């Protein structure tokens, strides 16, 4: 048995359902089902039983729950004690940062890390999701902030922030189509979408363009990799009323005169950012950073 398997089992029992545990751990339900089946196969007993409202532990499951909690607590205690004997010399965490990362989320986590591990330095690099995953695999990054959850067991990941995306429009267009609750996505069908290169984050790009198409919007050809939609390009593109682009509320860039940000009715577009790191990492300073990202701040890690 591995500690991550025991932690997953404890989460399932505490949440009372696979779906709730899946949200808590930010892993898929099939993955949790496989974890439980693996434990049951290894131990030779049934650990969970399904009910009308979810799952409950069997007698064997209750026994494992007690032992798992004790083992996980003992592990954390051992790590805390051994951390006092570790080398406290200056360490560096190479951190990948995507475009438009919410500044307060990043600064809050880095401030918490600085308070807990003042000897640790952060070396940030602005990279796309695809480039960050490649750099994590090659050892050039220690932690990545990416726009799609990595598949498989190669990396661990936690959800850092969810952002409801709104739309940047020429102010005259916004005045015509925006209602009390914002702009309906289908109202943008006559405009050109100013997007981003698919190569930078294929899964997020496909999810986003799929939603646009379902609302009658033709995303058009993918942006070439050398055409990054920096703020100045976004503002210039929507001025004149022929295009729209997406941005979260409270975007760090102040819109110039003639450009308006509007929410989208129903929040159909949600951008998620995960922190990802190699699953075999045992660095305590990285653990502190991940814990800082996993601790809700004033924004509760969700942008509405």
Secondary structure, DSSP 8 states (H G I E B T S, - for coil): --HHHHHHHHHHHHHSSHHHHHHHHT--HHHHHHHHHHHHHHHTS--EEE-SSSEEE-HHHHHHHHHHHHHHHHHHHHHHHHHTTS--S-EEEEEEE-TT--HHHHHHHHHHHHHH-TTEEEEEEE--HHHHHHHHHHTS-SEEEESS---SSSEEEEEEEEEEEEEEEEHHHHHHH-BTTBB-GGGGTTSEE----GGG-HHHHHHHHHHHHHTT----S---TT----HHHHHHHHTTSSEEEEEETT-SS---TTEEEE-BTT---EEEEEEEEETT---HHHHHHHHHHHS--TTTTEE-
